[in-house]
């Protein structure tokens, strides 16, 4: 992915909004919008955005899991399964 081809001034976005939407949906690459020569925002299609959010959520879950392991807050799998079976039996 080459972001250098996807950098456009805000005037381009204003003048070519429909083309930008079509291009973003086809390429699935974000577009960087500049204002006064400085990067100001990133525009991307909804599907890519959702995928990014899901990836970030999974990374957060993994990071929290690693923190729990480092803090010693772990339970042996056998004990965890026994507890789950007990809960399931109590609920029936």
C-alpha positions as CSV (number, residue, x, y, z in Angstrom):
1,X,0.0,0.0,0.0
2,X,1.5,3.3,-1.1
3,X,0.0,6.2,0.8
4,X,1.9,8.7,-1.2
5,X,-0.5,8.2,-4.1
6,X,-3.5,8.6,-1.8
7,X,-2.7,12.1,-0.5
8,X,-5.1,14.8,-1.7
9,X,-5.8,18.3,-0.7
10,X,-9.2,19.1,0.9
11,X,-10.2,21.0,-2.3
12,X,-9.9,17.7,-4.2
13,X,-12.2,16.0,-1.8
14,X,-14.7,18.9,-2.1
15,X,-14.7,18.8,-5.9
16,X,-14.6,15.1,-6.4
17,X,-16.5,13.6,-3.5
18,X,-18.4,11.0,-5.6
19,X,-15.2,9.9,-7.3
20,X,-13.4,9.6,-3.9
21,X,-16.2,7.4,-2.5
22,X,-16.1,5.1,-5.6
23,X,-12.3,4.9,-5.5
24,X,-12.2,4.2,-1.8
25,X,-14.7,1.4,-2.1
26,X,-12.8,-0.1,-5.1
27,X,-9.3,0.1,-3.7
28,X,-10.0,-0.5,0.0
29,X,-7.1,1.9,0.7
30,X,-7.4,5.0,3.0
31,X,-7.0,8.5,1.5
32,X,-5.1,11.2,3.5
33,X,-6.6,14.6,3.2
34,X,-4.4,17.7,3.6
35,X,-5.2,21.2,4.6
36,X,-2.7,24.0,4.1
37,X,-0.1,21.3,3.2
38,X,-0.5,19.4,6.5
39,X,-2.2,16.0,6.9
40,X,-5.5,16.6,8.7
41,X,-7.6,13.4,8.3
42,X,-7.9,10.0,6.9
43,X,-10.9,8.8,4.8
44,X,-11.6,5.2,4.3
45,X,-14.5,2.9,3.3
46,X,-16.8,1.5,6.0
47,X,-15.8,-2.1,5.5
48,X,-12.1,-1.3,6.0
49,X,-12.9,0.8,9.0
50,X,-15.0,-2.0,10.6
51,X,-12.2,-4.5,9.9
52,X,-9.7,-2.2,11.6
53,X,-11.9,-1.7,14.6
54,X,-12.4,-5.5,15.0
55,X,-8.6,-6.0,14.7
56,X,-8.0,-3.3,17.4
57,X,-10.6,-5.0,19.7
58,X,-8.8,-8.4,19.3
59,X,-5.5,-6.8,20.0
60,X,-6.9,-5.2,23.1
61,X,-8.3,-8.5,24.3
62,X,-4.8,-10.1,23.8
63,X,-3.1,-7.3,25.6
64,X,-5.5,-7.7,28.6
65,X,-4.9,-11.4,28.6
66,X,-1.2,-10.9,28.7
67,X,-1.5,-8.5,31.6
68,X,-3.6,-11.0,33.5
69,X,-0.9,-13.7,32.9
70,X,1.8,-11.4,34.0
71,X,-0.1,-10.6,37.2
72,X,-0.6,-14.3,37.9
73,X,-4.4,-14.2,37.5
74,X,-4.7,-17.5,35.8
75,X,-6.7,-20.7,36.3
76,X,-5.7,-24.2,35.2
77,X,-7.8,-25.3,32.2
78,X,-9.1,-28.4,34.1
79,X,-10.3,-26.3,37.0
80,X,-12.0,-23.8,34.6
81,X,-13.8,-26.5,32.7
82,X,-15.0,-28.1,36.0
83,X,-16.4,-24.8,37.1
84,X,-18.2,-24.3,33.8
85,X,-19.7,-27.8,34.0
86,X,-20.9,-27.1,37.5
87,X,-22.5,-23.8,36.4
88,X,-24.2,-25.6,33.5
89,X,-25.5,-28.4,35.7
90,X,-26.9,-25.9,38.2
91,X,-28.7,-24.0,35.5
92,X,-30.6,-27.0,34.2
